[in-house]
Amino acid sequence: MEVRTYEGLFFDDLPICRGRVFFLGMLKTLSSEKWAGGVMLAQKLIVRLIVLLQCLGLGAIAILDGTAVGTYLFLYTGLEEVFSYALNYAIAIVLLGVAMATLKEVRAWPLLVMGFVFITEAFFKTVLGGQFASNLTLGAHMVRYMWPLLLGLSLSFDSTGQSLKRRDVLFFLRLAISGTFVVHGVEALMMHPKFIDFIIVANTKFPWLPATEGFARNALIAIGLIDIVVAMLVMMRPSLWSLGYMAIWGALTAGARVIFADIQGIPDMILRAPHWGIPLLLMVLMWKRRPQKRATDQAKGEQVSAAPS
């Protein structure tokens, strides 16, 4: 059975170099190939980067702080603590294996494993509760598990001779990131205590901003409304502007974890790679279609002008 890889999903086949040669090949491609070749390579780089950061983030959290899966089994099933620790380390090893396999070649099974781990973690966080708006965890984490499951299923269908339409794949990618933004917007409007702390601590780093709870609450109202509106725009009429906002804001909110917790916030920051990576990937895909659309419109215009009156 032929094994299909990511090269055939969004773009035409393009040879992938490995190791150090990969980065030399990247520079050579960007400098010598056509613009389309650079866009294809950018898509592959973004996918690999998201997988690497997301897996390393949750893997580090599993080792340092534990997982919701291990915590639930320890608290409610009588699982001994040593086995809970062993499970957390096993999850970290599995995620490291997924990251290494994906750096070599983007294939279906590592992405499906990754998606299963993240959706399981989100489910058990919801079941555990004990945190503000924990019942919204599956929605807040939607992009973290939905995009690898979607891409993995697409590659699995390709290997059986079937395929998902590119339009459907892009729609569900937009749904995943929009769902995460909507839930985060709702949490902001609910005055999530952690969000208030983030704003207050961040404002202490920048003296020109007021570090007060009143300012933080007013800011969260604006942030929540903007997140929801932008998510609706991305679903109904996606544009480079709305996706660009998502990418920038997703990177800023991920970086807020480091501002709040210093070096201890690095795992939480890189775990949120899809919050900016998926909008960036969608921007690259949209940017690629623009020259094609202009060429099509120009060809139609020439046909109309050449038609006899």
N, C-alpha and C positions, 0 to 999 in steps of 0.2 A: 504494500500500500504506500502510495506517495505521501510524504509528510509535507504539508503546506506550511509555509512560514509567513511572517508579517509582510514580506516584500510584495505579495500579490493582493493585499487588501485595499489600500488606499492609493497605490501607485504602481508603476511598472517595476519589473525586476531591476535591481541595481546591486552589483557585487558588493559584499561586505568584507572588509579587511578585519583582521583580528589582532588584538594586542596593540603594541606600539605602531604596527603598520596601519592599524585602523585610523589612528589620529593623523598619520602622515597622508593616508588616503583621503581623509576628510579634507585636509588643507588643499591637496591636489585637486580634488573634485570641485571644491568651491572656487578655485582659481582658474581651472581649465575647462570644466564642463559648462553646459548651458545653465541658465538660471533654474530651469526645471529640475535638473539633476541636483542642484544645491537644495532645493525645496524638499525633494525626496529624502535626501540625507538628513535634513533638519528634522523631519518627522521621525526617522528612526532614532536619532539622538535623543529627542524629547521622550519617546516611549521608554527607551532604556534608562534614561535619567530618572524618570518618575518611579519606575520599578525599583531601581537601586536605592533611592532615597527613602521611599515608602517602606520597603522591607527592612532596611537598616534601622529606620526609626522605630518600628514596632518591635523589631528584634531586641534593640537596646532597652526599650521599656519593659519587655518581657523578662529580661535578665535583671534589670535594676529594681523595678517596681512590681513585677508580676503582671499577669493578664487577668482579664475578667473571667475567662474560662477556668483558669486555675483557682482563682478565688472562690468562684461559685462551687466548684467540686469540693474544695476544702471545707467550705462552710455548711453545705447542704447535703453532701453525700457521705460524709465521714472519711473522705480521702485523707490519708496521712500527709503531714506537711512536706515530708521529704519527696513524696510522689508529686505533690503540687509544684514544688521547685523543679523536679525533673521534667514535668510537662511544660513549664515555662521555658526551660532550656531547649527542649525538643522543638517547640514552636520557633524559637530564635534560630535554631539550626536549619529548620525547614525553610524559613524565609531567606536565610543566607544562601541556601542552595538555589532557591528560585531566582535570587538576584544574580548569582553567578551564571546560571543557565541562560538567563535572558540576555546578559551581556554578550554571551557567545552567539545566541540566535534566538529571536523572538518566536516561540512556539506555543501551541495551545496549552499543553498540560501544566507548565509552570504558572501561566496566567490563571488557569482555573484553580489551581491549588492556592495561589495568592488570594484570589477572590473569595474562596471558601474560608480561608483563615480570617479575613477581614470581616466578612459578613457574620461569621460565628462570634467574633469578638464583639461586634456591635450588638448582636442579639443578647449575649450574656450581660453586657453592660446595661441593656434595657431591663433585663430580668432582675439583676442585682439591685438596681435603683440606688437610693441613698444620696443622690446628687440632684442638683437643680435641673429640672427639665430632662431627667434621664429617660422619660418615656418618649422623647423625641430623638433618641440616639440613632436609631435606624435611618431616620431622615437626615440628620446632621452628618452622618458618615456615608451617605449614599454614594458619593463620587468615589470614595476610597475602595469600595467593593464592587461597584457596578461596572466601572470601566474595565478592570481586568477580566471580570466574568464575561462581559460583552465581547471583548476582543478574543478571549479564549474560545468562546462558543462560535464566533465567526470563523476562526481557523479550524475548529473541529468540523463544522459544516462543510468547509471547503475540502477537507480530506475525504469526505464521503461523496463528493461529487455535487453537493448542494452548495448554496451560498446565500448569504444575506446581502441585500442590496446596500450599496454604499450610502444611499440616502437614509436608509433605516439605521445604519450604524451611526451616522452623524446625528440623527435625531435623538437616539438614546444617549449618546455622549452629552448632548445639550441638556437632556432631561436630567442626567446624573448631576452635572454641575449646578444646574438651576435648582434642583431639589435641595442640594446642600445650602445654597445661598438663601433660599426661601426660609428654611428652618433656622438658619443662623439669624436671619432678619427677624423672625418671630421671637427667637430667644433674646435678641437685643431689645425688642419692644416690651418683652416681659421683664426687662431690667435684670439680666443674668448677673449675679454677684461677681462672677469671675471676670466678665467683660468690664464691669465698673472698676474692679481692681486693676485690670490691664491699663485702662485709660488714665487712672490716677497715677499709677507708677510710671507710665510712659511720660506723662506730663511733668513729673518731677525731674525727668532727664532733660526736659526742654523748658527752661525758665520762663519763656514768653507765653506759655500756655498755663491757664489756671488749673491747679491740681486740687480741685474740689469735687465732692460727690455730686453737687448740683450741676456742674458743668458736664460731668461724665454722664449723668442721666439724660440731659438735653442732647448730648452728642449721640447717645445710643438711639434716641428716637429718630434722628436724621439718618444714622447708619442703617437702622432696621428698615426704614422706608425705602432708602436707596437700594439696599440689597434686594428687596422684594421686587421693586420696579425693574431693576436691571435683569433679574432672573426672568421676569415676564417678557422683557424685550428679547432676550436670547432665545426664548422658546417660540415667540411669535414672529419676530423679524430680526434674526441675528445679524450683527454687523461687527466690523473690526473694532469700533468704538466701545460697544458694550462688552465684547469679549476682552478687549484690552483693559477695561476697568476691572473685570473679574480677575485677570491675571495679576494686575498691580495690587489690588486690594487683597487678593489671596496671599500674595507674597508678604505684604505688610503685616497682615494678621498672623501669619505663620511666624514672622520675625519677632512679633510682640512677645512670644514665649521666651525668647532669649533675653529681651529687655526686662521681662518680669522675673525670670528665674536664673539669669546669667547662664553659665555653662550647663547647668542642669536642665535647661530648657531646649537644648539642641535636639534630643530625640523627638520631642513634641513638634519642633519646628520642621524637621525633615520629613516626619510622618505626614505632614500636610502638603507634600509636594504636588499631589493631584489638584489641590485647590487653585494653584496657579498654572500647573503644567497642562491640565486638560484644556483650559481656555486658550493657552498658548498653542497647543496642538490644533485646536479648531481654527485659530487665526491663521496658522500656516496652511491649513487645508482650504480655507476661504480665499487666502491670498493667491493660491495656485489656480483657483477657478477664475479669478478676475481676468488674467490675460486671455484665457480660453473664451470667456464670455465676450470680451471686446473683439476678438478675432471673429467670432460667430456673428456678432452684430455688424461688423464691417463687411463680412462676406454677404450678409443679407442685403445691406445697403447697396453694394455693388450690383447684386442681382436685380434689385428694383430699378436702379438707374440705367441698367443695360436693357431692361424690358422695353419693347416697342410701345410707343404712345398711341 
